[in-house]
Amino acid sequence: MSNEHQEEQVVYEEKYITTQSVEEKHLDDAHTVYSDEEKSNEMTPELLAAEKSLVRKLDYLYVMPCIAILNFLQFFDKSALNYSAVLGIKEDTGINTSQFAWLGSIFYLGYLLYQAPNTYLIQRLPIGRYIGTLIVIWGVILTVTCKATNFSQLAALRFLLGFFEAGIYPCCIMIISSLYRRNEQAGRLGCVYICNGIAMAIGGLVGYGIGHMMGVRGMNGWQWIMIILGTVTIVFGLFCFFLLVDNPKSSFLRLTPIQKKAVELRTIDNATIITKEIKWHHMIESLKEPRYYCFIFASLLFNLQNGALNTFSSIITAGFGFSSLNAILLTVPSGVVDCIYIAFAIWYNRKYGNTLHLACIMLAICILGLILLIVIPIPQVKLVGLYMCWSFCAGYVLFLTALANNVSGYTKKIFYSSSIMVFYTIGNFAGPQMIVDSQKPLYLGGMIGYMAADAICIVLLQIARYIMAKSNKERLENPSKEKVDLTQDLTDRENPHFIYRL
């Protein structure tokens, strides 16, 4: 922490937990303020050691490796269309640029329509089995896409692909927010999105390699991408169905008695009590909160350019004057810089806090990149501008971190996450439609639209931050003396000791 910030410290003693008081001017570093009842929980050296061992199990064996590979494959699979654009899919199926844009958008129409059933199923089914089933189904769909011969067939398959991929991000967010403490979640959510960057980088290399398979067994390069990725996805889906850990007390973790005690304390900290009971008052509470609307519309605006870049980045790069295969190869640095942005955001947020301020800075970098794309005619500079645009991914990771940290109550958390995904979908659906063929290679209207969206998004995030900071100030100036049982499924508003992390 810098000298201007008072570092929040959790002091572990033999018989209780105490949390250093949080001063009003240091609301950015605020954490949960525990009542006397929570402070009575023991946190002995043995418990600390057991907790470290448990976190290592989650990070390196049972949870994060599966989630990392899952998000790697999901991003790779839905981005297969991007690589296919310069590997013959348009020529083989007779589609034009407008129809290609619709293939990018219709994926998110399926994504959107699945959000309502997903909100119900995610709370009623074992998440690991549920995720595994979805992965196998979309792997089959991706594989058979190689047989599509026209726009109608491609559109139907892309719709189904989006439909069955739609449940993955909310499930991953729920697993992470259920298994990890609030101050651990930013790093884990960041790892999820770093996997997207890795998929982008490796995808460029794989796409470049598969581009040389033109004509093998009578198939074009885009068909081989679908077959290879689809097969790998099916195998991984079967693995997740049987082995993905989705509960902090899962038998796969082989918890010792002292680790079970550590799990109970961690559950209190992350304010996520897993329950199959759907609590309608959690949803009503969400709908009454102004920050809810800031979050959902920010999600939409964040993802306008996400949908466009994931669908058109190869075409945009080719428009700078590069060959088709080189355009694919030049997506590799996009993945690398994406990882760098996210890694920096995770590090800075963990060290200094200021989650939402940093998200806004990342959006500002993206705006500068879009300006370079429009204004500077030099291809190499345009390429730098394109790479700068990927900073919005780090901003989105921080945005999701703020969401995971600041919403408690199981049904409320699911409702927030599902709502975010609905507007994520709308943004990704609309984004590619802003790329108009008549405006190539600059696509001026789309680029200006993305800049405006980023600017409005910055305003919305600052409003949400102000609302939460105001609530923190009120709770810290007039602390409640009410004792609260945090093993109950309370929302952040029902728990008077809940302090938002800004």
N, C-alpha and C positions, 0 to 999 in steps of 0.2 A: 504494500500500500504506500501511496505517496504520503508526504508529511501533512498534506491538507485533508487527508482522510483518516478517521480513527478506525483502525482495523478491528472488526468484530472478531472476538475470540470466544470459542467455547472451551471452558475450563473444566476438565474432568477431574473430579475428586472421588474418593472412595465411596461416598454414599449419596451423591447427588450430582445433577448437571446444573451449572449456572451459565447464564448467557449475559455477556457484558452489556450494560445498558446502551441503548442506541439514542444518540442525541438527534434532535430535530434536523440539524444541518447535515447529518450524515445519513439521510434516508436511503441513499443509493445502496448502502451496505446493510440495510436492515434485513433481519432474518426473523424467524418465528420467535415471538416472545412467549416463553413458556409460563404457565400458571404454576402455583406451588405443587399441584398434583403431579405435573410432569417432571418438576425438578426433583421429586423424590425417587425417580428411577435411578437405580445404580448404574454406574459406568466405570467398572473396575478395569485395571490393566488387562485382565483376562478377557473382558468383553471387548476392549479396544482391539486386542490381537485377533479375537474371533471375527470382529467386523472386517478387519483388513483382509483376513483369509477369505471371508465371504465375498467381498468386492472383487478380489482376484479371480474367484471362481466365475463371477458374473462377467467380468471384463475379458477374460482370456480363454474360458472354456465353454460356457453354456449359453450366454446371451448375446454379447456384442459381436462375436464372430459370425453368428447366424444372421443377426440384424444387418451387419455390414455387407455380407455376401448377398443377402436378400435385396437390399437397396441398390447394390451394384448391378444385379441382374435386372431389377425393375427399370432402372434408368436406361441401361443398355438396351433392353427389349423395346421400350417405347421409343427410343432414339434410333432404332433400326431403320425407320422410315427416312431419317435424315441422311444416313449413309446410302440408302437405296436410291436417293434422288439422283446421284451421279454415277450409279452402277447399273442403269438400264431399266429401272422400273417404269419410268414414264414412257419410254419407247415400247417396251414389251406389252404394256397394258393400254396404251393409247390415251393416256390422261394428259391434260394440260396443267399449267401452273395454278390456275384457279381451283381445279379439282384436287390438285396436290395439297393446296392449302386446306381444303375441306377435309382431306384425310387426316391432317394434323388436328383440326378442330373436332371432328366427329369422335375421335378417341376420348375427348373430354366430355362429350355429350353422354357417352356410356358411363364415364367417371361420375358425372353429376347424378344420373338417375339411380346409381347404386348407393348414394349416400344415405338415403332414408332407410332402406333395409339394413344397411351396414350399422347404422346407429343402434338399431334394435339387436342385431345378431352379435355385435361385439360385446354386449353385456350379457347375452344369454348363452353363448357357446364358449368352450375352452379356446382361448385365443390361438394357442399353438396349432391345434387341429384345424381350426378355421383358416388360419394363414396357409397351412400346408395344402389344403384343398384348393384354395384360390390360386396358388402358384401352379399347381399341376394343370388346372383348367386353362390358365392363360398360356402356359407353355405349349399345350396342344394347339391352341388357336394360333399362336405365332408360327408353329411348325407348318400348319396347313396353309398359311398365307402364301407360301411359295407356289401354290397351285392357282392362285388368283389370276384371271386373265383380263379383267375389265374393272372400271371404276366401281360399279355396284358391288362386286364381290369384295374388293379391297375395303370399301366403305363399311360393309357389314362386318367384316373381320376386325377392322380397327375399332368399331363401336364395341364389339364383344371384348376385345383386348382391354379397352379402357374400363368396361363394366367390371371385369374381374380383377383388374389391378387396383380398383378404387378403394378397397378396404385396407390396403397395406399400410399407408402412412398413419392413419388413425390408430391402427393396432400397434405399430412401432412406438408411437408417442405414449400410448397407454402402458405398454410394457416398461418403457424407460421410466415413466413417472411413477409406476407402481413399485419398481425394484430399487430405485436410486434415491438418495437424499436430494433435496432441492439444489444444494450447492454443487452436486455432482452431475446434474442433468445437462447443463450447457455443453460440457465436454462430450457427453455421449450423443446428444443430438447433433453436435458438430461432426462427430465421426460418421453419423448417418449420411450427412450431406457431403462430407469429404469423399465418401464412396461414390457419390454422383460424379465428382470431379475426376476421380480415378477411372470410373467407367467411361467418362468422356475421353480421357487421355488414351486409355487402352483401346477404347472403341475406335479411335482414329487409326491406331496401328493395326488393329484387327481388320477394320474396313479396308485399309490400304492393302493388307495381305490378301484378303478375300477378293479384292478388286482384280487380282491376277488370276482368279479361278474362272474367268469368263470362258464358257464353253465346256467346262469339265462335266462329263456325263450329260451333256446337252443342256445344261442350265446356266443361267446368267449369274453374275456376282450377287445381285440383290436376293436371289432365291437361296443361295448358299448361306447368306447371313441369317435368313429366317430359319432354315433347317438347323444350323449349328446352335444358334442361341436358344431356339425352342427346345431342343433335346436336352441341353444343359439345364434349362429351367425346370423341366419335368423331373429330372433326377433330384435336383435340390428341393423341389416341393415335397417329394416323398420323404426326404431327410427331415425337413421341418415338421411334417405331420407327426412324426414319431418322437422327435428329440428336442424341439424348441421349448425352452423353459419360459413360461408365461406367468408364473406365480412365485412370490418370494418364499413360499413354503413348499415348493415343488419337491417331490421325492428324488428327482434327478440331482438335486443339489447336495443330497446326503448330509443334511444339517446335523451338527452336534447340538446337544441341549443348550450350550452357551451361545451358539450361533442363532438358535431359535429366539433366544432372548434379545440378541442384537437385531434380529429381523423386526421384532416388536417395536423397539426403539426407533428404528429407521422408518417404520410405517407411520409412527407419530410425526416424525420430522417431515416426511414428504406429503403428509396430509392426504393420502390416497388410501382409502379403505375399500378393498374390492368387495363388491356386493352385486348380486343378480337382481336386486330390487330396483325397479325404475321409479325414481322419485320425481314426480311431475313438478313439485314446487321448486326443484333445482332449475328446471328449464324456465319456469316463470320468472324466477329471480334473475336468470341470465338476460331474458328479454327486457327486463326493467333497467338494466345497466347501460349507461351511455357508452362505456368503454367497449362493450360487446359489439356495438355498431362500428366503432373505430377499428376494432380488430378485423371484423369480417370484410369491410370495404378496403382496408389496407391489404388484406390477403388477395383480393381481386386485383388491385392495382399493381402489387408486386409481380403478379404472374402474367400480366399482359405480355411483357417482353420474354418471360420464360417460355411461354408457348411458341412465340415466334422464333427465338434462338434455337430451341430444341428441334424445330422443324426445318428452319431455313438457314442455319449457320453455314452449311456447306455451300448452298446456293449463293449466299451473300459473299462468302469468301471467293468463290469462283468468279463472281462479278468484279472482283478487284483485278482480274486478269490472270488468275492461276488456272492450271489445268484441273480436270475433274479429280484425278487421283491426288494431286498435290493439295487440292482444296480439302480433301478428307484428311490428309496428313497434317494440315495446318490446324485441325481441330485439337490436336494433341496439346499444344501450349494452352489452349482454352481450359482444358481439364487441369493442367498443372497450376495455372494462375488461380483457378477456382479453389483448388486445395489450399493454396497459399493464403488467399483472402480468408477462408474459413478458419484455418489454423491460427492466423493472426487474431481474428475476432475472438476465438475461444480463449487464447492466451490473455489477451487484453481484458476481456470480460472477467476472467477468473482472477486476475491480479488487481484490477481497478474498479470493476463493476460498470455502472453506466450502460446497461444493456441497450436500452432504447435510444440513447444518444448515439451510441456507436452504430446502431442499425441505420440511423439517419445519415451518418457520415459515409457509410458504405453506399447508400443510395445517391449521395452527392457525387461520389467517384463515378458511379454509373452514368449519371447525367453528363459529366465531363467526357466520358467515353463516347456517348451518343453524339455530342457536339463535334468531336473529332471525326466521326463517321460522316457527318453531314458536310462539314466545312472544309476539311483538308483533302485535296485531290490526290495526294501521294499514296499509292497502295500500301506501302509499309506502315505509314502513319495510321491509315484506316484500320489496318490489322491490329495495331496497338490499341486503337479506340475500341475495337471489337473485344479485345481481351479485357479492357477496363470494364466493359459492360457486365462481365460476369461477377463483379463485386456485389451485385444485388443478391447473389446466392448467400453470401455471408450475412447480409442484412436480414435475409429471410430466416436463416438459422437463429439469429439473435431474437427476431420476432417470435419464433416458435418457443425459444427458451423463456421469453417473458410470459408467454401463454402458459407453458408447463409449470412455471414457478408461481404463478399468481392466481390460479384457479384451483380451488379445492372443492371436495364433494365429488363422488365418483360419477354420478349421473350428470352433474354440472360440467365436469371436466370432459366427459364424452360429448355432451351437447355442444360445448365450445369448440372442441376439436372437429366434430362433424360439420359444424357451421363453417368453420375456417376452410374445410375441405370443399364444401359446396362452392364457396366464393373463389377458392383456388382453382376449381374446375371451370367456373365461368370465365375467369381471367385467361386461363390457358386455352379455352375455346375461342374467345374473342381475339386474342393476340395475333394468331396467324392471319386472321381476316383483315388485319390492318396492313399487311404486306400485299400491295396491289401490283400486278404484273406490269401495268402501264407506267409505273414509277421506277422501274428498275433502271440502273443498278443501285441508285441511292435510296429508293423507297422512302422519300422525304416525309410523306404524310405519316407513315407508321413511326418513323424515328421521332418526329415531333410529338406524336401521341404518347410514346413511351416516356419521353422527358416530362411531359405534363403529368402523367400518372405517377412518376417517381416523386415529383414535387408535392403533389397532393398527399401522397403516402407519408411523406415526412411530416406534414401538418397533422395528419391523423394520429401518428405515433406520439407526437408531442402532446396532443390533447389527452390521449389515453394515459400517458405518463403523468400529466398534471392531475388527472382525476385520482390516480392511485397515490400520488404523493400527498394530496390533500387528505385522503383517508388516513394515511400513515400519521400525518401531523395531528389529526384529531385524536387518534387512538393513543399516541404517545403523550400528548398533553393531558388527556383525561383517561388514564389507563383504567380498564375495567377490573374490579375486584372479584368478578365472577369466576368461580372455578369451572373449568371446562374439561370434559373427558374427551381427549383427542382420539380415542379408539372408536369414537362414534363417527359416522359419516357426515361430518359438518362441512358446510360451504365456507368460503373465505369471509362471507358476511355474517354467517351464524357464529363463527368463532371470533369473539371480540379481541383476542390476542394475536390474530393473524396480521403480519406485517408484510406488505408487498415489496418484492425485490425489483428495483427500478433499473 
